[in-house]
């Protein structure tokens, strides 16, 4: 198992999603999202190569993988390092993924 390190922008993504669910769907849904996100991080830690490399070609860089946040339309975008996992973003599946990964202010 590798430790998972989240970039600040990934934490900001997650906080924004949680705030959205708190406001729009209530505390129970927000807590379910938090649980699903924690399960996604745990799965990535155990089996980082299991994530999809689909966006690597669109980004033109080797190595990015994604893992779904089950039950929600979000994916964790990460890179496997030799001794850790580097989580870049937590993004909605319908966003312009390449643009969001290249510009964290998007």
C-alpha positions as CSV (number, residue, x, y, z in Angstrom):
1,X,0.0,0.0,0.0
2,X,1.3,3.4,-1.0
3,X,0.5,6.6,0.9
4,X,-1.8,9.0,-0.9
5,X,-0.8,12.7,-1.0
6,X,-3.5,15.1,-2.2
7,X,-2.5,18.4,-3.7
8,X,-4.2,21.5,-2.3
9,X,-6.3,21.9,-5.4
10,X,-7.6,18.4,-5.0
11,X,-8.7,19.2,-1.5
12,X,-10.3,22.4,-2.7
13,X,-12.2,20.4,-5.3
14,X,-13.5,17.9,-2.7
15,X,-14.5,20.8,-0.3
16,X,-16.4,22.5,-3.1
17,X,-18.2,19.2,-3.9
18,X,-19.0,18.7,-0.3
19,X,-20.3,22.2,0.1
20,X,-22.5,21.7,-3.0
21,X,-24.0,18.5,-1.7
22,X,-24.6,20.1,1.8
23,X,-26.5,23.0,0.1
24,X,-28.3,21.1,-2.6
25,X,-28.9,17.6,-1.2
26,X,-28.3,17.7,2.5
27,X,-25.9,16.3,5.1
28,X,-26.6,12.6,4.4
29,X,-25.6,12.9,0.7
30,X,-22.6,15.0,1.6
31,X,-21.4,12.4,4.1
32,X,-22.0,9.6,1.5
33,X,-19.7,11.5,-0.9
34,X,-17.0,11.8,1.8
35,X,-17.2,8.1,2.5
36,X,-17.1,7.3,-1.3
37,X,-14.1,9.6,-1.8
38,X,-12.2,8.0,1.2
39,X,-13.0,4.5,-0.3
40,X,-11.6,5.7,-3.7
41,X,-8.4,6.9,-2.0
42,X,-8.0,3.6,-0.2
43,X,-8.5,1.6,-3.4
44,X,-5.9,3.8,-5.2
45,X,-3.5,3.2,-2.4
46,X,-3.9,-0.5,-2.6
47,X,-4.0,-0.9,-6.4
48,X,-2.8,2.3,-8.1
49,X,-2.4,0.6,-11.5
50,X,-6.1,-0.3,-11.5
51,X,-7.1,3.2,-12.4
52,X,-8.0,4.1,-16.0
53,X,-5.2,5.8,-18.1
54,X,-7.8,7.1,-20.6
55,X,-6.9,10.8,-20.2
56,X,-3.2,10.4,-20.7
57,X,-3.4,10.6,-24.4
58,X,-5.7,13.7,-24.3
59,X,-3.2,15.4,-22.0
60,X,-0.2,14.4,-23.9
61,X,1.6,13.3,-20.7
62,X,2.3,9.8,-19.5
63,X,1.0,8.4,-16.3
64,X,-2.2,10.1,-15.2
65,X,-4.9,7.7,-14.1
66,X,-8.4,8.1,-12.8
67,X,-10.6,6.2,-10.3
68,X,-14.4,6.8,-9.9
69,X,-16.0,8.0,-6.8
70,X,-18.7,5.3,-6.8
71,X,-22.2,6.6,-6.6
72,X,-21.2,10.1,-7.7
73,X,-20.3,11.6,-11.1
74,X,-16.7,12.4,-10.0
75,X,-13.3,10.9,-10.7
76,X,-10.0,11.1,-8.8
77,X,-7.1,12.1,-11.1
78,X,-3.7,10.9,-9.8
79,X,-0.2,9.8,-10.7
80,X,1.5,6.8,-9.2
81,X,5.0,7.7,-8.0
82,X,7.6,5.1,-6.9
83,X,6.7,5.3,-3.3
84,X,3.4,7.3,-3.2
85,X,0.2,8.4,-5.0
86,X,0.0,12.0,-6.1
87,X,-3.7,13.1,-6.3
88,X,-4.0,16.1,-8.6
89,X,-7.8,16.7,-8.8
90,X,-11.3,15.5,-8.0
91,X,-13.4,16.5,-11.0
92,X,-16.9,16.0,-12.4
93,X,-16.9,13.5,-15.2
94,X,-18.5,15.9,-17.6
95,X,-16.0,18.7,-17.3
96,X,-13.4,19.6,-19.9
97,X,-10.9,17.3,-18.1
98,X,-7.8,18.3,-20.1
99,X,-8.4,22.0,-19.5
100,X,-9.0,21.4,-15.7
101,X,-5.9,19.3,-15.3
102,X,-3.7,21.8,-17.2
103,X,-5.0,24.9,-15.4
104,X,-5.9,24.3,-11.7
105,X,-7.7,27.6,-11.6
106,X,-10.3,26.2,-13.9
